[in-house]
Amino acid sequence: MPLLRAHKPRHARPSKTAPVLAAGGMTATFSAALTSPAGAATDDDFARLRQCESGGNYATNTGNGYYGAYQFDQRTWHGLGYPGLPSSASPAAQDQAAHTLQAERGWQPWPSCARRLGLSDSGGRSDQPARASRGRVVVLAKANPTVVALPHFTGVMTTALANSQYENVRSWQQRMSRRGWDIAVDGRFGPQSAHVAARFAAEKKLATTPGTVDHELWTAAWQLPVT
């Protein structure tokens, strides 16, 4: 069953600086970013990043909440000052947004691909071993700058998964346990996990089908405050 693998985080809190595109193309500021000094991020770094994140497809929109060549979520994209969906923006706009975010936060917004590609926050190549997982970083709220890891959601959890162990089930169970829920952390989505999921959905007033973990509930487990 090609479902439920453990993943690591991605996009971090964006800048509020609005992007500026000249009528004929990129601004001088962005052009300068593309020709940055030695040791800074290069065009090749971003080309490899695009390939890792989306296969280099600027129009990527798979319905998982992450869009475009660099897999921005909408909060990050809008926080950078861009309207609409990242996947609907021009390649130049997406490239500019990625350069802006990287200039402010290094490669932290794309940690998994950065590790896989050997990119370090100094702009050079890292000696750390690569990992094959992918994921996102999400900001709790503007008033709280804390960044929390949101593992990538790869499929709806139901009691059909009760007879096998899955890393993402275990990850969700660990998260719920840390939030104070009485739940076994065994990687099996059995009746107890379904009961916790139903109670949590009711507590947070989620539209999730009771007894399941969908994308909304998965995200809420990491993003919504403990009450």
C-alpha positions as a Markdown table, in Angstrom:
| # | Residue | x | y | z |
|---|---|---|---|---|
| 1 | Met | 0.0 | 0.0 | 0.0 |
| 2 | Pro | 1.8 | 3.2 | -1.2 |
| 3 | Leu | 0.6 | 5.2 | 1.8 |
| 4 | Leu | 1.8 | 6.9 | 4.9 |
| 5 | Arg | 5.5 | 7.6 | 5.1 |
| 6 | Ala | 7.2 | 9.8 | 7.7 |
| 7 | His | 8.2 | 13.3 | 6.4 |
| 8 | Lys | 10.0 | 16.3 | 7.6 |
| 9 | Pro | 9.2 | 20.0 | 7.5 |
| 10 | Arg | 9.1 | 22.7 | 4.8 |
| 11 | His | 8.1 | 26.4 | 4.4 |
| 12 | Ala | 8.8 | 28.9 | 7.2 |
| 13 | Arg | 7.4 | 32.2 | 8.0 |
| 14 | Pro | 7.6 | 34.6 | 5.1 |
| 15 | Ser | 8.6 | 38.2 | 4.8 |
| 16 | Lys | 5.9 | 40.9 | 4.5 |
| 17 | Thr | 7.9 | 42.6 | 1.8 |
| 18 | Ala | 5.8 | 42.8 | -1.4 |
| 19 | Pro | 7.3 | 41.6 | -4.7 |
| 20 | Val | 7.8 | 44.0 | -7.5 |
| 21 | Leu | 7.9 | 42.9 | -11.2 |
| 22 | Ala | 8.7 | 45.3 | -14.0 |
| 23 | Ala | 6.4 | 45.3 | -17.0 |
| 24 | Gly | 9.0 | 43.8 | -19.2 |
| 25 | Gly | 10.2 | 41.1 | -16.7 |
| 26 | Met | 12.2 | 40.9 | -13.5 |
| 27 | Thr | 13.4 | 43.9 | -11.6 |
| 28 | Ala | 17.0 | 44.8 | -11.3 |
| 29 | Thr | 16.9 | 43.7 | -7.6 |
| 30 | Phe | 15.9 | 40.2 | -8.6 |
| 31 | Ser | 18.4 | 40.2 | -11.5 |
| 32 | Ala | 21.1 | 41.1 | -8.9 |
| 33 | Ala | 19.9 | 38.2 | -6.7 |
| 34 | Leu | 20.5 | 35.8 | -9.7 |
| 35 | Thr | 24.0 | 37.0 | -10.0 |
| 36 | Ser | 24.9 | 37.0 | -6.3 |
| 37 | Pro | 28.5 | 36.7 | -5.1 |
| 38 | Ala | 30.4 | 33.5 | -4.8 |
| 39 | Gly | 29.2 | 31.5 | -1.8 |
| 40 | Ala | 25.6 | 32.7 | -2.2 |
| 41 | Ala | 22.8 | 30.7 | -3.7 |
| 42 | Thr | 23.1 | 30.2 | -7.4 |
| 43 | Asp | 20.8 | 29.6 | -10.4 |
| 44 | Asp | 21.9 | 26.0 | -10.4 |
| 45 | Asp | 21.0 | 25.6 | -6.7 |
| 46 | Phe | 17.4 | 26.8 | -7.4 |
| 47 | Ala | 17.1 | 24.7 | -10.6 |
| 48 | Arg | 18.1 | 21.6 | -8.6 |
| 49 | Leu | 15.7 | 22.7 | -5.8 |
| 50 | Arg | 12.8 | 23.0 | -8.3 |
| 51 | Gln | 13.6 | 19.6 | -9.7 |
| 52 | Cys | 13.6 | 18.0 | -6.2 |
| 53 | Glu | 10.4 | 19.8 | -5.0 |
| 54 | Ser | 8.2 | 19.4 | -8.0 |
| 55 | Gly | 10.1 | 17.9 | -10.9 |
| 56 | Gly | 10.6 | 21.5 | -12.1 |
| 57 | Asn | 6.9 | 22.0 | -12.9 |
| 58 | Tyr | 5.9 | 25.5 | -12.2 |
| 59 | Ala | 2.2 | 24.6 | -12.6 |
| 60 | Thr | 2.2 | 21.8 | -10.1 |
| 61 | Asn | -1.1 | 21.7 | -8.1 |
| 62 | Thr | -1.9 | 18.2 | -6.8 |
| 63 | Gly | -4.5 | 19.4 | -4.3 |
| 64 | Asn | -2.3 | 18.8 | -1.2 |
| 65 | Gly | -2.1 | 22.5 | -0.2 |
| 66 | Tyr | 1.3 | 23.1 | -1.8 |
| 67 | Tyr | 1.8 | 24.7 | -5.2 |
| 68 | Gly | 4.2 | 25.5 | -7.9 |
| 69 | Ala | 7.8 | 24.7 | -8.6 |
| 70 | Tyr | 9.0 | 25.4 | -5.1 |
| 71 | Gln | 5.9 | 23.9 | -3.3 |
| 72 | Phe | 4.8 | 27.1 | -1.5 |
| 73 | Asp | 1.8 | 27.0 | 0.7 |
| 74 | Gln | -0.6 | 29.9 | 0.4 |
| 75 | Arg | 0.3 | 31.5 | 3.7 |
| 76 | Thr | 3.9 | 31.7 | 2.8 |
| 77 | Trp | 3.1 | 32.9 | -0.7 |
| 78 | His | 0.7 | 35.6 | 0.4 |
| 79 | Gly | 3.0 | 36.6 | 3.2 |
| 80 | Leu | 5.6 | 37.4 | 0.5 |
| 81 | Gly | 3.1 | 39.7 | -1.1 |
| 82 | Tyr | 1.9 | 37.6 | -4.0 |
| 83 | Pro | -1.8 | 37.1 | -4.9 |
| 84 | Gly | -3.6 | 34.0 | -6.0 |
| 85 | Leu | -2.0 | 30.5 | -6.2 |
| 86 | Pro | 1.7 | 30.0 | -6.6 |
| 87 | Ser | 1.0 | 27.5 | -9.4 |
| 88 | Ser | -0.8 | 30.1 | -11.3 |
| 89 | Ala | 2.0 | 32.7 | -11.1 |
| 90 | Ser | 4.7 | 33.1 | -13.8 |
| 91 | Pro | 8.0 | 31.2 | -13.5 |
| 92 | Ala | 9.7 | 34.6 | -12.9 |
| 93 | Ala | 7.4 | 35.4 | -10.0 |
| 94 | Gln | 7.9 | 32.0 | -8.5 |
| 95 | Asp | 11.7 | 32.2 | -8.9 |
| 96 | Gln | 11.7 | 35.7 | -7.3 |
| 97 | Ala | 9.6 | 34.5 | -4.4 |
| 98 | Ala | 12.0 | 31.6 | -3.8 |
| 99 | His | 15.0 | 33.8 | -4.0 |
| 100 | Thr | 13.5 | 36.3 | -1.6 |
| 101 | Leu | 12.6 | 33.6 | 0.9 |
| 102 | Gln | 16.0 | 31.9 | 0.7 |
| 103 | Ala | 17.8 | 35.2 | 1.1 |
| 104 | Glu | 15.9 | 35.8 | 4.4 |
| 105 | Arg | 15.7 | 32.3 | 5.8 |
| 106 | Gly | 18.4 | 30.3 | 4.0 |
| 107 | Trp | 17.5 | 26.8 | 2.9 |
| 108 | Gln | 15.4 | 26.2 | 6.0 |
| 109 | Pro | 12.1 | 26.5 | 4.1 |
| 110 | Trp | 13.1 | 23.4 | 2.1 |
| 111 | Pro | 15.1 | 21.3 | 4.6 |
| 112 | Ser | 14.5 | 17.9 | 3.1 |
| 113 | Cys | 15.5 | 18.8 | -0.4 |
| 114 | Ala | 18.3 | 21.0 | 0.9 |
| 115 | Arg | 19.7 | 18.1 | 2.8 |
| 116 | Arg | 19.2 | 15.8 | -0.2 |
| 117 | Leu | 20.9 | 18.3 | -2.5 |
| 118 | Gly | 23.7 | 19.1 | 0.0 |
| 119 | Leu | 22.7 | 22.8 | 0.3 |
| 120 | Ser | 23.7 | 24.6 | 3.4 |
| 121 | Asp | 22.4 | 27.9 | 4.9 |
| 122 | Ser | 25.7 | 29.5 | 4.0 |
| 123 | Gly | 24.9 | 29.0 | 0.4 |
| 124 | Gly | 27.5 | 26.3 | -0.1 |
| 125 | Arg | 27.3 | 22.5 | -0.2 |
| 126 | Ser | 26.7 | 20.6 | 3.0 |
| 127 | Asp | 28.6 | 17.5 | 4.1 |
| 128 | Gln | 25.5 | 16.2 | 5.9 |
| 129 | Pro | 24.1 | 13.0 | 4.5 |
| 130 | Ala | 21.0 | 13.4 | 2.3 |
| 131 | Arg | 17.6 | 12.2 | 3.3 |
| 132 | Ala | 14.8 | 11.1 | 0.9 |
| 133 | Ser | 11.9 | 12.5 | 2.8 |
| 134 | Arg | 9.9 | 15.6 | 2.0 |
| 135 | Gly | 7.6 | 17.9 | 4.1 |
| 136 | Arg | 6.7 | 21.4 | 5.2 |
| 137 | Val | 7.2 | 24.0 | 7.9 |
| 138 | Val | 4.1 | 26.0 | 9.0 |
| 139 | Val | 3.8 | 29.0 | 11.3 |
| 140 | Leu | 1.3 | 28.9 | 14.1 |
| 141 | Ala | 0.2 | 32.5 | 14.1 |
| 142 | Lys | 1.6 | 36.0 | 13.4 |
| 143 | Ala | 1.7 | 36.7 | 17.1 |
| 144 | Asn | 3.8 | 33.6 | 17.7 |
| 145 | Pro | 7.0 | 33.3 | 15.6 |
| 146 | Thr | 7.5 | 29.7 | 16.7 |
| 147 | Val | 7.9 | 27.3 | 13.7 |
| 148 | Val | 6.6 | 23.8 | 14.1 |
| 149 | Ala | 7.3 | 20.8 | 12.0 |
| 150 | Leu | 4.3 | 19.6 | 10.0 |
| 151 | Pro | 5.0 | 16.2 | 8.5 |
| 152 | His | 3.8 | 15.8 | 5.0 |
| 153 | Phe | 0.3 | 14.3 | 4.8 |
| 154 | Thr | 0.2 | 11.3 | 2.4 |
| 155 | Gly | -3.2 | 9.7 | 2.9 |
| 156 | Val | -6.4 | 9.5 | 5.0 |
| 157 | Met | -6.1 | 7.3 | 8.1 |
| 158 | Thr | -8.9 | 4.9 | 8.9 |
| 159 | Thr | -9.3 | 1.7 | 10.9 |
| 160 | Ala | -8.5 | -0.2 | 7.7 |
| 161 | Leu | -4.9 | 0.5 | 8.8 |
| 162 | Ala | -5.3 | -1.3 | 12.1 |
| 163 | Asn | -3.6 | -4.5 | 11.2 |
| 164 | Ser | -0.3 | -3.0 | 10.0 |
| 165 | Gln | 2.2 | -0.4 | 11.4 |
| 166 | Tyr | 2.7 | 2.9 | 9.6 |
| 167 | Glu | 5.3 | 5.6 | 10.4 |
| 168 | Asn | 2.8 | 8.4 | 9.8 |
| 169 | Val | 0.2 | 6.8 | 12.1 |
| 170 | Arg | 2.9 | 6.6 | 14.7 |
| 171 | Ser | 3.9 | 10.3 | 14.1 |
| 172 | Trp | 0.3 | 11.4 | 14.5 |
| 173 | Gln | -0.2 | 9.3 | 17.6 |
| 174 | Gln | 3.0 | 10.8 | 19.1 |
| 175 | Arg | 1.8 | 14.2 | 18.3 |
| 176 | Met | -1.6 | 13.6 | 20.0 |
| 177 | Ser | 0.0 | 12.0 | 23.0 |
| 178 | Arg | 2.2 | 15.1 | 23.4 |
| 179 | Arg | -1.0 | 17.2 | 23.2 |
| 180 | Gly | -2.2 | 15.3 | 26.3 |
| 181 | Trp | -4.4 | 12.7 | 24.7 |
| 182 | Asp | -4.4 | 9.1 | 26.1 |
| 183 | Ile | -3.4 | 7.2 | 23.0 |
| 184 | Ala | -1.1 | 4.2 | 22.3 |
| 185 | Val | 1.8 | 5.1 | 20.1 |
| 186 | Asp | 2.1 | 1.8 | 18.1 |
| 187 | Gly | 1.7 | 2.9 | 14.5 |
| 188 | Arg | -1.6 | 1.1 | 14.1 |
| 189 | Phe | -4.8 | 3.1 | 13.5 |
| 190 | Gly | -7.2 | 1.0 | 15.6 |
| 191 | Pro | -10.4 | 1.8 | 17.5 |
| 192 | Gln | -8.5 | 3.8 | 20.1 |
| 193 | Ser | -6.9 | 6.1 | 17.5 |
| 194 | Ala | -10.2 | 6.4 | 15.7 |
| 195 | His | -11.9 | 7.4 | 19.0 |
| 196 | Val | -9.2 | 10.1 | 19.7 |
| 197 | Ala | -9.5 | 11.4 | 16.2 |
| 198 | Ala | -13.3 | 11.7 | 16.5 |
| 199 | Arg | -13.0 | 13.5 | 19.8 |
| 200 | Phe | -10.3 | 15.8 | 18.6 |
| 201 | Ala | -12.3 | 16.7 | 15.4 |
| 202 | Ala | -15.3 | 17.5 | 17.6 |
| 203 | Glu | -13.3 | 19.6 | 20.0 |
| 204 | Lys | -11.8 | 21.6 | 17.2 |
| 205 | Lys | -15.0 | 21.7 | 15.2 |
| 206 | Leu | -13.4 | 20.1 | 12.1 |
| 207 | Ala | -15.4 | 18.8 | 9.1 |
| 208 | Thr | -13.4 | 15.6 | 9.2 |
| 209 | Thr | -15.3 | 12.3 | 9.0 |
| 210 | Pro | -15.5 | 11.1 | 12.6 |
| 211 | Gly | -12.9 | 8.4 | 13.4 |
| 212 | Thr | -10.6 | 9.3 | 10.6 |
| 213 | Val | -7.5 | 11.5 | 10.1 |
| 214 | Asp | -7.7 | 13.6 | 6.9 |
| 215 | His | -5.6 | 16.5 | 5.8 |
| 216 | Glu | -7.5 | 19.0 | 7.9 |
| 217 | Leu | -7.2 | 17.0 | 11.1 |
| 218 | Trp | -3.6 | 16.1 | 10.4 |
| 219 | Thr | -2.7 | 19.8 | 10.1 |
| 220 | Ala | -4.8 | 20.8 | 13.1 |
| 221 | Ala | -2.8 | 18.3 | 15.3 |
| 222 | Trp | 0.3 | 20.4 | 14.6 |
| 223 | Gln | -1.0 | 23.9 | 14.1 |
| 224 | Leu | -4.0 | 24.5 | 16.4 |
| 225 | Pro | -3.3 | 25.4 | 20.0 |
| 226 | Val | -3.8 | 22.9 | 22.8 |
| 227 | Thr | -7.0 | 23.6 | 24.7 |
